[in-house]
Amino acid sequence: MQLISLFQEANYEITFATTASETKYSEDLTAIEISVIPILLNDASFDVFISELKPTVVLFDRFITEEQFGWRIAENCPDALTILDTEDLHFLRKAREEAFKKNTCYLECSREVLPIFSEIAKRELASILRCDLSLIISKAEMQLLTETFKIPEGLLYYLPFLVSEFSKQSPSFEMRKHFISIGNFQHAPNTDAVVFLKNDIWPLIKKQIPDAQLHIYGAYVPKHISEMHNEKEGFLIKGWAEDVRTVMQQARVCLAPLRFGAGLKGKLLDAALYGTPSVTTKIGGEGMFSIAEIVENSSAFVETAVSLYKDEELWKRQQKKAFGVVEQEFLRSCFSYKFLQTIEQLQRELPQHREAHFIGQILQHQSMQATKFMSKWIEEKNK
């Protein structure tokens, strides 16, 4: 939505093409004058659609979308500027999850230990190289791409979460109570964090603060998570939050014990915006500029969470520090103009840009042929 807003600011006409089905959680894009077009995987109807649309800029949501449709864009709209929105580096998140499941790491792995040189890394990096520009949400991931994988900086653009405006006025320490945890349950790190809370973190916090409750929000709650709901333990599965501001400003402390993952953590930014101090892990805090209290292990997590909940002065200091991070690192005004200028310059100099990064053209010519003909085979099979 932030990217859509940026392009609308520059008076782009936006078409949102999607293979996904609409749900009750879907944003009503038509309300902001955006055309929503359903498209099919492995179907030549997309070629007709995109040829008639003739976009000047195409933005792919995650590399798997570029894999599916990138070659069709290259064939039908070769002059369109292609942008990959990575969201996070999938191969990094998967490597951390794999290491965690094998018990080779706890809360954080060094890159030397992580299995990052994987098949999914090859796919994602190839997608980055094929696109004219890739949006990278975390400075830590920018460093990984440029230093470890030697991706040219000219193909990457650091664009974090963007905050249009925020107020430092929020409910006071005394007006708030209980803990909160929030995150979409279709995202594996969020589901694991709730399991971690239930088994290891919350019982120790509850022991020290008997009257406290933990309110857990998130869409698409799976059965094994909903079954954790326990009124007596104060462990409450609330499900989807219609308004994050309301639920966040009611809570005194936000808990995010993430044991694997990548990118930036929107829950921590939301907590900062609404004046709710947070506790997280090194992985949770990666790229977030100390917006939350970062701890090394579960015992430190519990100790910090309890201290923030009980100590008003500590709570206020952490809140003030988080407000400062938002102002210094995530304000939209610091990024929007430069980003739109970069897009305009790339459009003017696209042939030169592609010549300077010719490896992408080689990958488009060679590796995408396999994807292309597999897609055509599937299309014929479906007939």
C-alpha positions as CSV (number, residue, x, y, z in Angstrom):
1,M,0.0,0.0,0.0
2,Q,2.9,2.3,0.7
3,L,4.4,1.7,-2.8
4,I,1.0,2.2,-4.4
5,S,0.7,5.5,-2.6
6,L,4.1,6.6,-3.8
7,F,3.2,5.9,-7.5
8,Q,-0.1,7.6,-7.0
9,E,1.7,10.7,-5.7
10,A,3.6,10.8,-9.0
11,N,0.3,10.6,-10.9
12,Y,0.8,7.0,-12.2
13,E,-2.3,5.2,-13.4
14,I,-2.2,1.9,-11.5
15,T,-3.5,-1.5,-12.4
16,F,-3.3,-4.3,-9.8
17,A,-3.1,-7.7,-11.5
18,T,-3.4,-10.7,-9.2
19,T,-3.8,-14.5,-9.2
20,A,-5.0,-14.3,-5.6
21,S,-8.6,-14.7,-4.6
22,E,-10.3,-11.9,-2.8
23,T,-10.9,-12.4,1.0
24,K,-12.5,-10.4,3.8
25,Y,-9.0,-9.2,4.6
26,S,-8.4,-7.8,1.1
27,E,-7.9,-4.0,0.7
28,D,-10.6,-2.3,-1.4
29,L,-8.3,-0.9,-4.1
30,T,-11.2,0.3,-6.2
31,A,-12.0,2.8,-3.5
32,I,-8.7,4.5,-4.3
33,E,-9.3,4.3,-8.1
34,I,-7.1,1.4,-8.8
35,S,-8.2,-1.2,-11.4
36,V,-8.0,-4.8,-10.1
37,I,-7.6,-7.4,-12.8
38,P,-7.7,-11.2,-12.1
39,I,-5.0,-13.0,-14.1
40,L,-4.1,-16.7,-14.5
41,L,-0.9,-18.6,-14.1
42,N,0.5,-20.4,-17.1
43,D,-2.0,-18.9,-19.5
44,A,-1.6,-17.0,-22.7
45,S,-4.4,-14.7,-21.7
46,F,-1.9,-12.7,-19.7
47,D,0.1,-11.9,-22.9
48,V,-3.1,-10.4,-24.4
49,F,-3.8,-8.4,-21.3
50,I,-0.3,-7.0,-20.8
51,S,0.1,-6.2,-24.6
52,E,-3.1,-4.2,-24.5
53,L,-2.3,-2.5,-21.2
54,K,1.2,-1.4,-22.3
55,P,2.6,-0.5,-18.9
56,T,5.6,1.7,-18.6
57,V,6.5,0.3,-15.2
58,V,5.9,-3.3,-14.0
59,L,6.3,-4.1,-10.3
60,F,6.5,-7.8,-9.2
61,D,5.4,-8.7,-5.7
62,R,8.2,-11.1,-4.6
63,F,10.5,-13.1,-6.9
64,I,8.1,-16.0,-7.5
65,T,5.8,-13.6,-9.3
66,E,8.7,-12.4,-11.5
67,E,9.5,-16.1,-12.3
68,Q,6.0,-16.6,-13.5
69,F,5.4,-13.5,-15.4
70,G,8.8,-11.9,-16.0
71,W,9.5,-13.6,-19.3
72,R,6.0,-12.6,-20.6
73,I,6.7,-9.0,-19.7
74,A,10.1,-9.2,-21.5
75,E,8.4,-10.6,-24.6
76,N,5.3,-8.4,-24.8
77,C,6.6,-5.1,-23.1
78,P,10.3,-5.1,-23.5
79,D,10.6,-1.4,-22.9
80,A,8.8,-1.5,-19.5
81,L,10.9,-0.8,-16.5
82,T,10.8,-3.9,-14.3
83,I,10.9,-3.5,-10.5
84,L,11.1,-6.4,-8.0
85,D,9.7,-5.8,-4.5
86,T,11.5,-8.4,-2.5
87,E,9.6,-7.7,0.7
88,D,12.3,-9.7,2.4
89,L,15.0,-12.1,1.2
90,H,13.1,-15.3,1.0
91,F,16.3,-17.4,0.9
92,L,17.6,-15.8,4.1
93,R,14.3,-16.5,5.9
94,K,14.2,-20.1,4.7
95,A,17.9,-20.6,5.6
96,R,17.2,-19.4,9.2
97,E,14.1,-21.6,9.4
98,E,16.0,-24.6,8.2
99,A,18.9,-24.0,10.7
100,F,16.4,-23.4,13.5
101,K,14.5,-26.7,12.8
102,K,17.8,-28.6,12.8
103,N,18.7,-27.0,16.1
104,T,22.0,-25.6,14.7
105,C,21.1,-22.1,15.8
106,Y,19.2,-20.4,18.6
107,L,17.7,-17.0,17.8
108,E,20.5,-16.0,15.5
109,C,23.0,-17.7,13.2
110,S,26.2,-16.3,11.7
111,R,26.2,-16.2,7.9
112,E,29.0,-18.8,7.9
113,V,26.7,-21.3,9.5
114,L,23.5,-20.5,7.6
115,P,22.7,-22.6,4.5
116,I,22.2,-19.4,2.3
117,F,23.9,-20.8,-0.8
118,S,20.7,-22.7,-1.6
119,E,18.5,-23.5,-4.6
120,I,16.0,-20.8,-3.5
121,A,18.9,-18.3,-3.3
122,K,19.9,-19.1,-6.9
123,R,16.3,-18.5,-8.0
124,E,15.8,-15.3,-6.0
125,L,19.2,-13.8,-6.9
126,A,18.6,-14.6,-10.6
127,S,15.3,-12.7,-10.3
128,I,17.1,-9.7,-8.8
129,L,19.6,-9.8,-11.7
130,R,16.9,-10.0,-14.3
131,C,15.0,-7.0,-13.0
132,D,16.0,-3.4,-13.7
133,L,15.7,-2.5,-10.0
134,S,15.0,-4.5,-6.8
135,L,13.6,-2.9,-3.7
136,I,15.4,-4.0,-0.5
137,I,13.6,-3.3,2.8
138,S,16.5,-3.8,5.2
139,K,20.0,-2.4,5.3
140,A,21.3,-5.7,6.6
141,E,20.0,-7.4,3.5
142,M,21.5,-4.7,1.3
143,Q,24.9,-5.6,2.9
144,L,24.3,-9.3,2.4
145,L,23.5,-8.9,-1.3
146,T,26.4,-6.5,-2.1
147,E,29.1,-8.1,0.1
148,T,28.4,-11.8,0.1
149,F,26.8,-12.2,-3.3
150,K,28.4,-9.2,-5.1
151,I,25.1,-7.9,-6.5
152,P,25.8,-4.5,-8.2
153,E,24.5,-1.7,-6.1
154,G,22.9,-0.2,-9.3
155,L,20.4,-2.9,-9.3
156,L,19.3,-2.4,-5.7
157,Y,17.4,0.3,-3.9
158,Y,17.0,0.6,-0.1
159,L,13.3,1.4,0.6
160,P,12.2,0.6,4.1
161,F,8.7,0.9,5.7
162,L,7.4,4.5,5.1
163,V,5.6,6.4,7.8
164,S,3.5,9.4,6.4
165,E,2.9,11.0,9.7
166,F,2.6,10.0,13.4
167,S,1.8,11.6,16.7
168,K,3.7,11.1,19.9
169,Q,0.5,11.6,21.8
170,S,-0.7,8.2,23.0
171,P,-2.2,6.6,26.1
172,S,0.0,6.8,29.2
173,F,1.7,4.0,31.1
174,E,-1.1,4.0,33.7
175,M,-3.9,3.9,31.1
176,R,-2.5,0.7,29.5
177,K,-2.4,-2.9,30.7
178,H,-1.5,-6.4,29.4
179,F,0.9,-7.6,26.7
180,I,0.3,-7.9,23.0
181,S,1.7,-10.0,20.2
182,I,0.5,-9.6,16.6
183,G,1.3,-11.1,13.2
184,N,-0.3,-12.9,10.2
185,F,-0.4,-16.6,10.9
186,Q,0.3,-17.5,7.3
187,H,3.8,-16.3,8.0
188,A,5.7,-19.1,9.6
189,P,7.9,-17.0,11.9
190,N,4.8,-15.5,13.5
191,T,3.2,-18.9,14.2
192,D,6.5,-20.2,15.7
193,A,6.7,-17.1,17.9
194,V,3.3,-17.8,19.4
195,V,4.3,-21.4,20.1
196,F,7.5,-20.1,21.8
197,L,5.5,-17.6,23.8
198,K,3.1,-20.3,25.0
199,N,5.7,-22.9,26.0
200,D,8.7,-20.9,27.2
201,I,8.0,-17.2,27.6
202,W,4.5,-16.5,28.9
203,P,4.5,-19.0,31.8
204,L,7.5,-17.2,33.3
205,I,6.0,-13.7,32.8
206,K,2.7,-14.8,34.2
207,K,4.4,-16.1,37.3
208,Q,5.9,-12.7,38.0
209,I,2.8,-10.7,36.9
210,P,-0.2,-12.8,37.9
211,D,-2.8,-10.3,36.8
212,A,-1.3,-9.8,33.3
213,Q,-2.8,-11.1,30.0
214,L,-1.3,-11.7,26.6
215,H,-3.5,-10.7,23.7
216,I,-2.5,-12.4,20.5
217,Y,-3.8,-10.9,17.2
218,G,-3.4,-12.1,13.6
219,A,-5.4,-13.2,10.6
220,Y,-5.7,-16.9,9.5
221,V,-5.4,-18.5,12.9
222,P,-4.6,-22.2,12.5
223,K,-6.4,-24.8,14.7
224,H,-3.3,-25.7,16.8
225,I,-2.9,-22.0,17.7
226,S,-6.6,-21.3,18.4
227,E,-6.5,-24.3,20.8
228,M,-3.9,-22.6,22.9
229,H,-6.5,-20.0,24.0
230,N,-6.6,-20.3,27.8
231,E,-8.5,-17.7,29.9
232,K,-7.1,-19.0,33.2
233,E,-3.5,-18.6,31.9
234,G,-4.3,-15.2,30.5
235,F,-3.2,-16.5,27.0
236,L,-5.8,-15.1,24.7
237,I,-6.0,-15.8,21.0
238,K,-7.9,-12.8,19.6
239,G,-7.6,-13.4,15.9
240,W,-7.7,-10.7,13.2
241,A,-7.4,-7.1,14.5
242,E,-9.6,-4.7,12.6
243,D,-7.6,-1.7,13.8
244,V,-4.0,-2.2,14.9
245,R,-3.9,1.3,16.5
246,T,-6.7,0.5,18.9
247,V,-5.3,-2.8,20.1
248,M,-1.7,-1.6,20.2
249,Q,-2.5,1.5,22.3
250,Q,-4.4,-0.6,24.8
251,A,-1.4,-2.7,25.5
252,R,1.6,-1.8,27.7
253,V,4.3,-4.0,26.1
254,C,4.6,-5.7,22.7
255,L,6.2,-9.2,22.6
256,A,7.9,-10.4,19.4
257,P,10.1,-13.5,20.2
258,L,11.0,-14.3,16.6
259,R,13.4,-17.2,16.2
260,F,13.8,-17.0,12.4
261,G,12.8,-14.6,9.6
262,A,14.1,-11.8,7.5
263,G,13.2,-8.3,6.3
264,L,11.7,-5.7,8.6
265,K,9.1,-6.4,11.3
266,G,6.0,-4.3,10.8
267,K,4.7,-5.2,14.2
268,L,7.7,-3.4,15.8
269,L,7.1,-0.3,13.7
270,D,3.4,-0.3,14.6
271,A,4.3,-0.7,18.3
272,A,6.7,2.3,18.0
273,L,4.1,4.4,16.2
274,Y,1.5,3.8,18.8
275,G,3.9,4.3,21.8
276,T,4.1,0.6,22.9
277,P,7.6,-0.5,23.9
278,S,8.6,-3.8,22.4
279,V,10.9,-6.8,23.3
280,T,12.3,-8.9,20.5
281,T,15.3,-11.0,19.4
282,K,18.3,-10.1,17.3
283,I,16.5,-11.5,14.2
284,G,13.4,-9.5,15.1
285,G,15.4,-6.3,15.5
286,E,17.5,-6.7,12.4
287,G,17.4,-3.6,10.3
288,M,15.1,-1.9,12.8
289,F,17.7,0.5,14.4
290,S,17.0,-0.4,18.0
291,I,13.3,0.4,17.7
292,A,12.8,-2.3,20.3
293,E,14.6,-3.9,23.3
294,I,16.7,-6.7,21.8
295,V,17.6,-9.7,23.9
296,E,19.9,-12.7,23.5
297,N,17.9,-15.6,25.0
298,S,14.5,-16.5,26.6
299,S,15.5,-15.7,30.1
300,A,16.6,-12.2,29.1
301,F,13.4,-11.8,27.1
302,V,11.3,-12.5,30.2
303,E,13.4,-10.3,32.4
304,T,13.2,-7.3,30.0
305,A,9.4,-7.8,29.3
306,V,8.7,-7.8,33.1
307,S,10.9,-4.8,33.7
308,L,9.2,-2.7,30.9
309,Y,5.8,-3.7,32.2
310,K,6.6,-2.7,35.8
311,D,9.0,0.2,35.5
312,E,7.3,3.4,34.2
313,E,10.6,5.3,33.8
314,L,12.2,2.5,31.7
315,W,9.0,2.2,29.7
316,K,9.0,6.0,28.9
317,R,12.7,5.9,27.9
318,Q,12.1,3.0,25.5
319,Q,9.0,4.7,24.1
320,K,11.0,7.9,23.5
321,K,13.9,6.1,21.8
322,A,11.4,4.3,19.5
323,F,9.8,7.6,18.5
324,G,13.3,8.9,17.6
325,V,14.0,5.9,15.4
326,V,10.8,6.5,13.5
327,E,11.6,10.1,12.9
328,Q,15.2,9.4,11.8
329,E,14.8,6.2,9.8
330,F,11.2,5.6,8.5
331,L,9.6,8.9,7.6
332,R,8.1,8.9,4.1
333,S,9.3,12.4,3.4
334,C,13.0,11.2,3.6
335,F,12.5,8.7,0.8
336,S,9.6,9.5,-1.6
337,Y,11.2,12.2,-3.7
338,K,14.5,10.5,-4.2
339,F,12.7,7.2,-5.0
340,L,10.5,8.7,-7.7
341,Q,13.4,10.6,-9.2
342,T,15.3,7.3,-9.4
343,I,12.4,5.7,-11.2
344,E,12.1,8.6,-13.7
345,Q,15.9,8.5,-14.4
346,L,15.9,4.8,-15.0
347,Q,13.0,5.2,-17.5
348,R,15.0,7.8,-19.4
349,E,18.2,5.8,-19.3
350,L,16.9,2.2,-19.5
351,P,19.0,1.0,-22.5
352,Q,22.2,2.3,-20.9
353,H,21.2,0.8,-17.6
354,R,20.6,-2.6,-19.1
355,E,23.9,-2.5,-21.0
356,A,25.7,-1.7,-17.7
357,H,24.1,-4.7,-16.1
358,F,24.1,-7.0,-19.1
359,I,24.2,-10.2,-16.9
360,G,20.5,-9.7,-16.4
361,Q,19.9,-9.8,-20.1
362,I,21.9,-13.1,-20.3
363,L,19.7,-14.6,-17.6
364,Q,16.6,-13.4,-19.3
365,H,17.7,-15.1,-22.5
366,Q,18.9,-18.4,-21.0
367,S,17.4,-19.4,-17.7
368,M,14.0,-18.0,-18.4
369,Q,13.6,-20.3,-21.4
370,A,13.1,-23.2,-19.1
371,T,10.4,-21.4,-17.1
372,K,8.8,-20.2,-20.3
373,F,8.5,-23.6,-21.9
374,M,7.4,-25.3,-18.6
375,S,4.7,-22.7,-18.4
376,K,3.6,-23.3,-22.0
377,W,3.6,-27.1,-21.3
378,I,1.4,-26.6,-18.3
379,E,-0.9,-24.4,-20.3
380,E,-1.3,-27.1,-23.0
381,K,-1.7,-29.8,-20.3
382,N,-4.5,-27.8,-18.7
383,K,-6.4,-27.6,-22.0
